[in-house]
Amino acid sequence: ESLFTILGIGAQQSMKVLTVDITAAYLECKLPPDDDVYMWIPKDVIPFLLKADPNAKMFITKDGKLMVKLKKALYGTVQASKLWYEKLILVLRNHGCIMHPADGCVFVKTEDENQIIIAFHVDDLLIMYSNRHMADKLLQHLRNSFANITVNEGEKQSYLGMVVEQCENNFAVSMKNYEDSITKDIIADKRVNSPAADDLFELPESTLLSKEAAELFHSTVAKLLFLAKRTRIEILLSISHLSGRVAAPTIDDQKKLDRVKKFLKNYPNKKIVFRKRNKLYLECSADASWGVHDDCTGRSGIIILLNGCCVGSWTSKQKIVTRNSTESELVALTDAVSHVLWFRNWIKWYLKTDDLEPTPIYQDNQSVISLQRTGTKTAHRTKHLGVRFFW
């Protein structure tokens, strides 16, 4: 959500983008003096270690093993991620960057009227800038702080499995290679023009998949969930449901998964495009289906647009059983408000203003709309729904 919000703001403010990869990031961190970590060196690695340090030969045990004490946060140790995070944010703060209060992996620096935004995932940084001189100073600071960094510039950037392409003031995000790797073995079926049929939530008796097929099912669903949360939100409903079936998938579940893949094959490689508008605006739609699951729970669906482009989408089973569609829609609406507030706080902090236009939340249940307008509290309303209603 933060990354897409940054791209939306970058398009609105005509900013440029580049990416940075920090090589061997974890090895930039020294273990604290009081944190002793020992590791057995694999036998096939010992000859290489002896080439680097012949004196290590005296420590080899009779059975050919060698134990070492680590000085740095090697990948795989439990401390490594936290130590790296602490080092990276210290480097950014030393450059005058300020952490975003809504996301600890987003930093912003402002000079005069120019800004630079840094978003990072482990050792991969995406940098949005409005002034080239500011970007150059940041890159030099990173080069001085780390042993080796790789800077990628140009109109097309690869970041976390996505391709971010800049054209004039627009940013287009696509995942063609990732998507093709999932659907490469699927034959297109022109009869499939939607990711799910009406029976998506039905759970008929069906034979369990074999162990190997179940593992492949689980892996494919996870890959498609990654895709659905980014560029292909139209498959999110199907994949969200199938994510709850990975523990014991059946042949029926496999057919539903195959339908999603055939849909992607028929309508491949779509992009989402962040465009510059007259003003920056948020809007949200919330909807719910009442009692559609076998345990009588409903399902919520929420989508948030920034300047007309999706920056956040969610769908999930509701955690409570509601008595009618009005209550189910109320649950979805409450969750939507929470997401909207997060985005509004994100943008207001960045723009350094509280003067952000009200965010419309679209809701199609007339009973819920009436309740919100009148503010009437009925005596039979249960407490948990009362809290949601007045929230």
N, C-alpha and C positions, 0 to 999 in steps of 0.2 A: 504493500500500500504506500509506504514512504517513497519507494523508488518511482512508482507511477505518478505520485503527486509531484515529485521533483521534475519529472519529464513534462508534466502538464504546466507547471510553473515556468520551466525552461522555455517551452514553446511560447507561452504568453509573453515572456520577457525577452524573447529573441536571444537566448543564451546559446553557448556552444558546449559540446561535450567531449570528454576524453576519458580513457580508462587507464588504470595503473595496476600492475601486478607486482607484488613484492616477493622476490625469490627467496625460498627457504625461510619463510617468515618466522617460524617457531624457533629456529636456531639463532634469531636475533636476541632471544631472551635468556639471561642467565638465571639459573635456579638460585633461590635465596640461600644464604650460608647455612641456615639451620634446617634446610630441607634436603635430607640425604636420600638420593635415589640410586639404586644399584641395578645393573642389568647384566644378564648373561649374554655374551656375544655368541651368535650362531657359529658352529664349527667352520662352515664354508666361508665365513667372513673374516675369521681370525688371520689367515695369510695376508689379507689386505691391510689389516691393522698392524701386523708385524712390519710390513714395508714402511708404514708411516712412523712407527715407533718400535724399533728392534728391542728396546729394553723391556717391552711388555712380555717377552718370551718367558721371563722368570716367574710370571704370575699364572702361567697356564697350569691347570691341575693335571693330575695323573691320567684322568679320563678325557683329557683334551679340551676341557672347558676353560673359559676365561670370563671373569667378572670384572666389570668396570663401574666406576662411580661417575655419574653424569654431572657435567658442569652446566649444561644448557638444557632448555626445555625441548627435548626430543619429541617429535610427533608420536602420539600414542600414549604419552604420560598424561595423567589426569590433570596436572597443573597447567599444561602447555597452552590451552585455549585462553584461560584467564590471564596468564602472564602476558601472552601476546596482546590481548585486548587492552590491558593496562598500559603496555608500552606504546601501542599505536595511539591511544587517546592522549597520552602524555606528549607524544610528538606533535599531534595536531594542536593541542592546547598551547604548547610552546610557540607555535606559529601564530597564535592569536585567534584560533578557531574556537567556537562556542558550541557545546553539545546541545542538540535539540531536546527539550524536556519531554517530548512525546516519543522519542526514539533515540536510544543510546548509541546507535550506529549511524547517526546523521549529524554532521557538523557544518556550521555556517560561519563565514567570515565576511565582514562588511568594511569597506574602505570608501569613504565619501558616499557616493550613490551606487557603487559597484559591489556586487556580491559574488561569492563563490560557495558552492554547496558540495560537500563531500559525503557520499554514502558508501559504506563498505560492508562486505560480507567476508569475514575472515581476512584474507590478504588481497582481496580484489576490491579496488576502489573505482567508483564512478564519480567523476568530477564535472560539475556544471559551472560554467563561469561566464560572466558578462564582460570581463576585462582580461585581455591576454596577458598583460603584465602581471596581474595578480596570480594567474595560473602558472606563469613561469617561476614566480617567486616560491609558490607552493611546491612545484616539482623540484626546484633546487634544494628546498628544505628537506624534502623526502630523500633526495640523493645523498645529502649530507648526513642523514639520520640512519640510513640503512645501507647494507653492503651492496645490494644490487636491486634495481627496480627496472621494470619494462613499461615504457609509456607507449600507448597506442592512440594515434590521432587519425583524423579523417572523418568523412561523412558517414562511414559505416563502422560501428563498434560491436564487438562481441562481448556480452556480459552475462554471466550466470546462465548460459544456455540460450540466451536471447540475442537477437541481432537488433541493435538500435541504429536506425538510419535517419540522418538529418537531411531534410530537403527544404531549403529556404527557412521558414520559421516553424516547420512541422517536424515532429519526431514520430517515426513509424517503428513499431516493435513487432517482430515476427520470430517464428521458431521453426523455419522450414526444415532444416536438417534434423532437428530433434523430432519433429512430427513425422517426417518421412521414415526415420529409423523405426518408428512404432508400427507404421502401416505398410511397410515394404512388402510383407508377405500376404497382404489382403488384396483380394480381387474386388474391384469396384462393383457395386450393385445399385443400379439406378432406381430400384424400388425403395431404397433407403434414403429418405429425404429429411429425416429427423433423427436425433441421437437416441430416442427412446420411443417405445410404443405405449399404449394406454395401460398395459399390464406391468409396468416397471416395478411397482411396489408389491405386486402379488408374489407369494412364495409357495408355488405348487410343490407337491412331492416330486422329487427329482434325485437322480443318482449323484452321489458325491464324486467329485473329480479325483483322479489318481493323485498320489503325492507329488509327482513331477508336474502334472498339469495344474495342481493347486498352487505350487510355488510360482509357476509362470503366470498364473492368473493374478496372484498377489503382486508380483513385480510389475506387470502391465498396468494394473490399476494405480499403483503408486506413480508410475511414469505419467499416466494420463492425468492424475490429480495435479501433478506439477504443471502440466500443460494447461489444464482447465483453470487454474488460479492465475494464469498469465494472459495468454492470447486467445484461448478458445473457451470462453466462459459459457458458451451454449451447451457444452457437454458436462458442465459442473454438476447439474442435478443428477444425471445418470451415474457419474463417477462417485459422487458423494454417497449415493445409495449403495453402490457396489463396494465401496470401502468398508461398509459394515458387514460385508459378506465374505471377506477374505479369510476368516478363520476356518470356515467349512464351506467352500464354494461348491456349487452343483452344476450340472450340465445346463440347467435353465439359466443360471447366472452367467455361464460362459457365452450362451447365445446372446444375452443382453450386452455383454462386453463386446462381442463380435459386431453387434449392430453399431455400437459407438465407433468402432474402428472403420467400418464400412462407410459411415456418415462422413468421417474425416477424409476418407479416400475420395468420396464423391465431391466434397467441398474442401479442397486442401489449401493449406498455407495462407490462411487469412491473416491480415495485419490489423493491429489497432493503431490509430493515428491520433496523436495529440496536436491540436491546432491552436493557433492564436485567434482569440476572439476580441470583441470590443471591451469586455471586462471579464474578470475571473469570477466564475460562479459554480456553486455546488448544487446538485439536486439528487434526490434519493427516491427510490421506489421500494415498497415493502408489500409482500403478499404472503398468503398462507393457504395451505390445503388442510382441511379439518379431517382428522381421523383416518388418514390414508394408509397408515402402517398397520401391520397385523397386531401390534400391541395397543392399538387405538390412539396412538399419538399422532399429532399433525406434523406438518413440515413447513418451515419458514424459508422464504427466499428474499434476499436483499441485494440491491445493486446501487452503487453510488457513482455518479458521473461528475467529472471535473471538466468544465467547458465542453460537455457533450461526449466525453470519452470515459470509459470505465476505469476507475482507479481502485475499486473494491467490490467484491461479489462474494456472497455467502449463501449456502443452503444447508440445512441440517434438520434432523428430527428434533421436534420440540421435546423438552425434558419433562414436561408435565402433560397429563391428559386433560383436555378441555372439554366442556360440555356441549359446546356449539361452535359454529364458525366464527361468531363474533369474538368469543374468548380467544380462539386460535389466532385470529387476525390481530388481536390486541397484544398477544405475546410477540408476534413478529414485529409489530410496530415499535414495541418497547426496545427490542434488540436493535432495531434500525436507528432509533434515536441515539443510542449509545455510540454506534459507529459514526453517526453524523457529528456528534459532539467531538469525537476524537479528531476527525478531519478538520473541523472548524478550528479547534485549538491548534492543530498543526499549522494551518495556514495563517491564523492570526498572529502566532508567535513569529513566523517567518516574515510576514509583512509588517510586524511591529505596530499593529493596529487592532482595536476592538470594533472598528467600524466595518464589519463584514455583513453583507446583505443577508437577510434571513434565508435559510435553506429550505426549499419546499420538499416535503415528504409526501409522495403520492401513495394513496391507499384507496382501494376500490370497494371496501365494505361499508355500506351506508350506516349500519348500526354503530360501527366503531367511530365513524366520522361524527355521527350525532352525539355519541357519548363524549367525545373530545370537545365538541362545541358547547354542550350544555353543562358539563362538569357535574352531572348528577351522580350521587353515590346511592346505590340501592341497598336496602337492608340485607338482602340475601347474598351480596357479593362476598366471596371468600377473601381472606386476608391477603393471600399471595397475589390474587388478581387486583385487589384494591391497591396494593403497592405499585403494581405495574400500571394501573389506570392513572393514578395520580402522578406517577413518574412521568 
